[in-house]
Amino acid sequence: MPGRIGRSIATAMNDVLALDRDRWTAFAARDRAQDGRFVVAVTTTGIYCKPSCPARRPRPEHVRFFEAGADAAAAGFRACLRCRPDEAARDATAVSRATALLDAAEAPIGLDALATAVGYAPHHFNRLFKRATGVTPAAYARGLRARRAAAALHEEDSVTQAIYAAGYSAPSRFYAEAGARLGMAPSAWRAGGAGETIRWTLAETSLGPLLIAATGKGLCRIAFDENADMLARRFPAATVVPGDVDFAALAAEVVALVEDPRRQRDLPLDVQGTAFQEAVWQALRAIPPGETRSYAELAALAGNPAAVRAAGTACGANPVALAIPCHRAQRGDGSMGGYAYGLDRKRVLRAREGVRDRK
């Protein structure tokens, strides 16, 4: 029994040390995504800061970590007047409350009402929300309505019923917002893509055969190790045909991303996901070539810092590899994490961007 207790204590201490190492790494990198998740107290100055504080970094032995500013204050530290760490925690709480309000709302909530509900000025909160989630409150709400519309189109007896079930005030708003997000016409979406034509090709690349497919609006599937039969099963009600000459030019742009993923290409996309998935995908597209983001950072950028596992799942659900560069996502400890098409491919893509992965 004493030995078992000793091992339990040792395991707990190792967990604490690992957490502190991760926090030090975030602090040293001035990681804005970690603001509001913990504070850093400096014993030589008696001040506590948020992780992204621009002040000069102290020596590690002079640092203590606390879950919240109140804990640091109780230990005798005072808030930094430069980075104002207590405001970071307040900002994170406000964004979390706002997303909860939007998730639960049956009718649209305007920016003024949303900002008032969480205690901020509208224009300031609009910028704050976008910095934290990657999208504005209005865009976040549109994503929710589009997700509900996609579900309702499968469940309701008519498109009109689905429009109102999804929270749209009128059919015109549905066609203006959801139609564009769903990529295809609402009636076609409800019928599983019936009436849509998807062009495809199987391109040879240095990393193996790459399936490239697109609707008339944009790329809907980019995947290694898939073929036309698998594409047809993914879109059973659509007409799947080989690509023509015009499509070949689009496919060439995708192949170029394999050989040089540093290329910046704003390729047209026709993909659908939940509001959270789409926020993660948008955050991935915003990562500059040669840089990476942890799943925790992506979760924070998508508006739910606690949804780290869901952020990893969103990366795995990415339907258009390379165009949405999920190979730039990694674990918080700097290791690569997973990749739908194999870690060898992920390692090569990252190396071609200049990322030096841990062994």
C-alpha positions as CSV (number, residue, x, y, z in Angstrom):
1,M,0.0,0.0,0.0
2,P,2.7,2.6,0.8
3,G,4.4,1.8,-2.5
4,R,1.1,2.3,-4.3
5,I,0.6,5.7,-2.6
6,G,4.1,6.7,-3.4
7,R,3.6,5.9,-7.1
8,S,0.3,7.9,-7.1
9,I,2.0,10.9,-5.5
10,A,4.9,10.6,-8.1
11,T,2.3,10.4,-11.0
12,A,0.5,13.5,-9.7
13,M,3.7,15.4,-9.4
14,N,4.7,14.5,-12.9
15,D,1.3,15.6,-14.2
16,V,1.8,19.0,-12.4
17,L,5.3,19.4,-13.9
18,A,4.1,18.6,-17.4
19,L,1.3,21.1,-17.1
20,D,3.7,23.7,-15.9
21,R,6.1,23.0,-18.8
22,D,3.2,23.5,-21.2
23,R,2.3,26.8,-19.5
24,W,5.9,28.0,-19.6
25,T,6.1,27.2,-23.3
26,A,2.9,29.2,-23.9
27,F,4.2,32.1,-21.8
28,A,7.6,32.1,-23.5
29,A,5.8,32.2,-26.9
30,R,3.4,34.9,-25.7
31,D,0.6,32.7,-26.8
32,R,-2.6,34.9,-27.0
33,A,-4.8,31.8,-27.3
34,Q,-3.9,30.9,-23.7
35,D,-5.0,34.2,-22.2
36,G,-7.8,33.7,-19.7
37,R,-6.8,30.1,-19.1
38,F,-4.2,30.8,-16.5
39,V,-2.0,33.6,-15.1
40,V,1.8,33.8,-14.6
41,A,3.1,35.3,-11.3
42,V,6.7,36.6,-11.0
43,T,8.1,36.3,-7.5
44,T,10.8,39.0,-8.0
45,T,8.3,41.7,-8.9
46,G,5.1,40.4,-7.1
47,I,3.1,40.9,-10.3
48,Y,0.9,38.4,-12.2
49,C,0.4,38.6,-16.0
50,K,-1.5,36.9,-18.8
51,P,0.5,34.6,-21.0
52,S,0.7,37.0,-23.9
53,C,2.0,39.9,-21.8
54,P,4.6,41.9,-23.9
55,A,6.9,42.4,-20.9
56,R,10.4,40.9,-20.7
57,R,10.4,37.2,-19.7
58,P,11.7,36.4,-16.2
59,R,13.8,33.4,-15.4
60,P,11.7,30.1,-15.0
61,E,12.7,29.7,-11.4
62,H,11.0,33.1,-10.6
63,V,7.7,32.1,-12.0
64,R,4.5,30.6,-10.5
65,F,1.4,29.6,-12.3
66,F,-2.2,30.1,-11.1
67,E,-5.5,29.0,-12.5
68,A,-7.0,32.5,-12.2
69,G,-6.0,36.0,-11.2
70,A,-8.0,35.7,-7.9
71,D,-5.8,32.8,-6.9
72,A,-2.6,34.9,-7.6
73,A,-4.1,37.8,-5.7
74,A,-4.9,35.6,-2.7
75,A,-1.2,34.5,-2.7
76,G,-0.1,38.2,-2.5
77,F,0.5,39.1,-6.1
78,R,-1.0,42.1,-7.9
79,A,-2.2,42.5,-11.4
80,C,0.1,43.8,-14.2
81,L,-1.0,47.2,-15.2
82,R,0.5,46.7,-18.7
83,C,-1.4,43.5,-19.8
84,R,-4.3,43.7,-17.4
85,P,-4.7,39.9,-16.9
86,D,-8.0,40.1,-15.1
87,E,-9.6,41.7,-18.2
88,A,-8.4,38.7,-20.3
89,A,-10.2,36.3,-18.1
90,R,-13.3,38.6,-18.3
91,D,-13.0,38.6,-22.1
92,A,-12.8,34.8,-22.3
93,T,-15.9,34.5,-20.0
94,A,-17.8,37.0,-22.1
95,V,-17.1,35.2,-25.4
96,S,-18.1,31.9,-23.8
97,R,-21.3,33.4,-22.5
98,A,-22.0,34.9,-25.9
99,T,-21.5,31.6,-27.8
100,A,-23.8,29.9,-25.3
101,L,-26.5,32.6,-25.9
102,L,-26.2,32.2,-29.6
103,D,-26.3,28.4,-29.4
104,A,-29.5,28.5,-27.3
105,A,-31.3,31.3,-29.2
106,E,-34.3,30.4,-31.3
107,A,-34.4,33.8,-33.0
108,P,-31.4,35.9,-34.2
109,I,-29.7,38.1,-31.5
110,G,-28.4,41.4,-32.8
111,L,-24.9,42.6,-31.9
112,D,-26.2,45.4,-29.6
113,A,-28.3,43.0,-27.6
114,L,-25.6,40.4,-27.4
115,A,-22.9,42.8,-26.3
116,T,-25.2,44.3,-23.7
117,A,-26.0,40.9,-22.3
118,V,-22.3,40.2,-21.7
119,G,-21.5,43.8,-20.5
120,Y,-19.5,45.2,-23.4
121,A,-19.8,48.0,-26.0
122,P,-21.0,46.5,-29.3
123,H,-18.0,47.5,-31.6
124,H,-15.5,46.5,-28.9
125,F,-17.2,43.1,-28.4
126,N,-17.4,42.5,-32.1
127,R,-13.6,42.8,-32.4
128,L,-13.1,40.8,-29.2
129,F,-15.3,37.9,-30.4
130,K,-13.6,37.7,-33.8
131,R,-10.2,37.7,-32.2
132,A,-11.2,34.8,-30.0
133,T,-13.2,32.7,-32.5
134,G,-12.0,33.8,-35.9
135,V,-15.5,34.9,-36.9
136,T,-17.8,37.8,-36.0
137,P,-20.9,37.1,-33.9
138,A,-23.1,37.5,-37.0
139,A,-21.0,35.0,-38.9
140,Y,-21.1,32.6,-36.0
141,A,-24.9,32.9,-35.9
142,R,-25.1,32.3,-39.7
143,G,-23.1,29.1,-39.2
144,L,-25.5,27.9,-36.6
145,R,-28.5,28.6,-38.8
146,A,-26.8,26.8,-41.7
147,R,-26.1,23.8,-39.6
148,R,-29.7,23.7,-38.4
149,A,-30.9,24.1,-41.9
150,A,-28.8,21.1,-43.1
151,A,-30.4,19.0,-40.4
152,A,-33.9,20.3,-40.9
153,L,-33.8,19.7,-44.6
154,H,-33.4,16.0,-43.9
155,E,-36.1,16.0,-41.2
156,E,-38.9,18.3,-42.3
157,D,-41.5,17.5,-44.9
158,S,-40.8,20.5,-47.0
159,V,-38.0,23.1,-47.6
160,T,-40.3,25.8,-46.3
161,Q,-40.8,24.0,-43.0
162,A,-37.0,23.5,-42.8
163,I,-36.4,27.2,-43.4
164,Y,-38.5,28.2,-40.3
165,A,-37.3,25.3,-38.2
166,A,-33.7,26.5,-38.7
167,G,-34.5,29.9,-37.3
168,Y,-34.8,32.0,-40.5
169,S,-37.3,34.8,-40.5
170,A,-38.1,34.4,-44.2
171,P,-37.3,32.2,-47.1
172,S,-35.3,35.0,-48.7
173,R,-32.8,35.0,-45.7
174,F,-32.4,31.3,-46.0
175,Y,-31.6,31.4,-49.7
176,A,-29.2,34.4,-49.2
177,E,-27.3,32.8,-46.3
178,A,-27.8,29.0,-46.1
179,G,-27.8,28.4,-49.8
180,A,-24.4,29.9,-50.2
181,R,-23.0,28.0,-47.2
182,L,-24.5,24.6,-48.2
183,G,-22.9,25.0,-51.6
184,M,-25.8,23.5,-53.5
185,A,-29.5,24.4,-53.7
186,P,-31.5,23.6,-50.6
187,S,-33.7,21.1,-52.4
188,A,-30.7,19.3,-53.8
189,W,-29.1,19.2,-50.3
190,R,-32.3,17.7,-48.9
191,A,-32.2,15.1,-51.7
192,G,-28.6,14.1,-50.9
193,G,-27.1,16.2,-53.7
194,A,-29.5,15.1,-56.4
195,G,-29.1,17.2,-59.5
196,E,-25.5,18.2,-58.6
197,T,-22.7,17.4,-61.0
198,I,-19.3,16.6,-59.4
199,R,-16.2,16.6,-61.6
200,W,-13.2,14.6,-60.5
201,T,-9.7,13.4,-61.4
202,L,-7.1,11.2,-59.9
203,A,-3.8,13.1,-60.0
204,E,-0.3,11.6,-59.5
205,T,1.8,13.4,-56.9
206,S,5.1,12.8,-55.1
207,L,3.0,11.7,-52.1
208,G,0.9,9.3,-54.1
209,P,-2.4,9.4,-56.0
210,L,-4.6,12.3,-55.0
211,L,-8.4,12.4,-55.6
212,I,-9.6,15.9,-56.5
213,A,-13.3,16.7,-56.9
214,A,-15.4,19.8,-57.3
215,T,-19.0,21.0,-57.8
216,G,-19.8,24.0,-59.9
217,K,-19.0,26.2,-56.8
218,G,-15.7,24.8,-55.7
219,L,-13.6,21.9,-54.4
220,C,-15.6,19.4,-52.3
221,R,-13.1,16.6,-51.9
222,I,-9.3,16.4,-51.9
223,A,-8.0,13.1,-50.5
224,F,-5.1,10.7,-50.8
225,D,-5.8,7.0,-51.3
226,E,-9.4,7.5,-52.6
227,N,-11.0,6.9,-56.0
228,A,-14.1,7.6,-58.0
229,D,-16.1,4.8,-56.4
230,M,-15.4,6.1,-53.0
231,L,-16.4,9.6,-54.2
232,A,-19.7,8.3,-55.5
233,R,-20.4,6.6,-52.2
234,R,-19.7,9.9,-50.4
235,F,-22.1,11.7,-52.7
236,P,-24.6,9.0,-53.7
237,A,-27.3,11.2,-55.2
238,A,-24.9,13.4,-57.3
239,T,-23.8,12.8,-60.9
240,V,-20.1,12.0,-60.7
241,V,-18.2,12.6,-64.0
242,P,-14.5,12.9,-65.0
243,G,-13.2,16.4,-65.1
244,D,-12.9,18.4,-68.3
245,V,-10.1,20.7,-69.6
246,D,-11.3,23.6,-67.4
247,F,-11.3,21.4,-64.3
248,A,-7.7,20.3,-65.1
249,A,-6.5,23.8,-64.4
250,L,-8.1,23.7,-61.0
251,A,-6.7,20.3,-60.3
252,A,-3.2,21.5,-61.2
253,E,-3.4,24.2,-58.6
254,V,-4.2,21.5,-56.0
255,V,-1.3,19.3,-57.1
256,A,1.0,22.3,-56.9
257,L,0.1,22.6,-53.2
258,V,1.4,19.0,-52.6
259,E,4.8,19.8,-54.2
260,D,5.1,23.2,-52.5
261,P,2.5,23.7,-49.7
262,R,4.0,27.1,-49.0
263,R,2.1,28.5,-52.0
264,Q,-0.7,30.7,-51.0
265,R,-3.8,29.9,-53.1
266,D,-7.3,31.1,-52.4
267,L,-9.0,28.1,-54.0
268,P,-12.8,28.0,-54.3
269,L,-14.3,25.5,-51.8
270,D,-17.7,23.9,-51.5
271,V,-17.6,22.2,-48.1
272,Q,-20.0,21.9,-45.2
273,G,-19.5,21.2,-41.5
274,T,-20.9,22.2,-38.1
275,A,-20.4,25.8,-37.0
276,F,-17.5,24.7,-34.8
277,Q,-15.9,22.6,-37.6
278,E,-16.1,25.5,-40.0
279,A,-14.6,27.9,-37.4
280,V,-11.7,25.4,-37.0
281,W,-11.3,25.1,-40.7
282,Q,-11.2,28.9,-41.0
283,A,-8.6,29.1,-38.3
284,L,-6.5,26.5,-40.2
285,R,-6.7,28.5,-43.4
286,A,-5.4,31.6,-41.5
287,I,-2.2,29.8,-40.4
288,P,0.7,31.2,-42.5
289,P,2.9,28.5,-44.3
290,G,5.7,27.3,-42.1
291,E,3.8,27.9,-38.9
292,T,1.7,25.5,-36.7
293,R,-1.1,25.7,-34.2
294,S,-1.9,23.4,-31.4
295,Y,-5.4,21.8,-31.1
296,A,-5.9,23.8,-28.0
297,E,-5.1,27.0,-29.9
298,L,-7.5,26.0,-32.7
299,A,-10.3,25.3,-30.1
300,A,-9.8,28.7,-28.6
301,L,-9.9,30.3,-32.0
302,A,-13.1,28.4,-32.8
303,G,-14.7,29.9,-29.7
304,N,-14.6,26.9,-27.3
305,P,-11.2,26.6,-25.5
306,A,-12.4,23.5,-23.7
307,A,-13.1,21.6,-27.0
308,V,-9.6,20.5,-27.7
309,R,-10.5,17.0,-28.6
310,A,-13.3,18.3,-30.9
311,A,-10.8,20.5,-32.6
312,G,-8.7,17.5,-33.4
313,T,-11.8,15.7,-34.7
314,A,-12.6,18.7,-36.9
315,C,-9.1,18.5,-38.4
316,G,-9.7,14.8,-39.1
317,A,-13.1,15.6,-40.7
318,N,-11.5,18.1,-43.1
319,P,-12.8,17.2,-46.5
320,V,-10.3,19.1,-48.6
321,A,-6.7,18.3,-47.5
322,L,-4.1,21.0,-48.5
323,A,-6.7,23.6,-49.3
324,I,-7.6,23.6,-45.6
325,P,-4.1,22.9,-44.3
326,C,-4.8,20.5,-41.3
327,H,-1.2,19.3,-41.6
328,R,-0.3,22.6,-39.7
329,A,-2.2,21.3,-36.6
330,Q,-0.3,19.6,-33.8
331,R,-0.5,18.6,-30.1
332,G,0.3,21.1,-27.4
333,D,3.7,19.4,-26.6
334,G,4.8,20.1,-30.2
335,S,4.4,16.5,-31.5
336,M,2.5,16.1,-34.8
337,G,-0.7,14.4,-33.6
338,G,-2.7,12.6,-36.1
339,Y,-3.3,12.9,-39.9
340,A,-6.1,11.2,-41.9
341,Y,-3.6,10.3,-44.7
342,G,-0.7,9.1,-42.5
343,L,2.0,10.8,-40.5
344,D,4.6,10.2,-43.2
345,R,2.7,12.5,-45.5
346,K,2.1,15.0,-42.8
347,R,5.8,15.1,-41.9
348,V,6.8,15.7,-45.6
349,L,4.3,18.5,-46.1
350,R,5.5,20.2,-42.9
351,A,9.1,19.7,-43.9
352,R,8.4,21.3,-47.3
353,E,7.1,24.3,-45.4
354,G,10.2,24.5,-43.2
355,V,8.6,23.0,-40.0
356,R,11.1,21.0,-37.9
357,D,9.2,18.3,-36.1
358,R,10.1,16.6,-32.9
359,K,11.5,13.1,-33.3
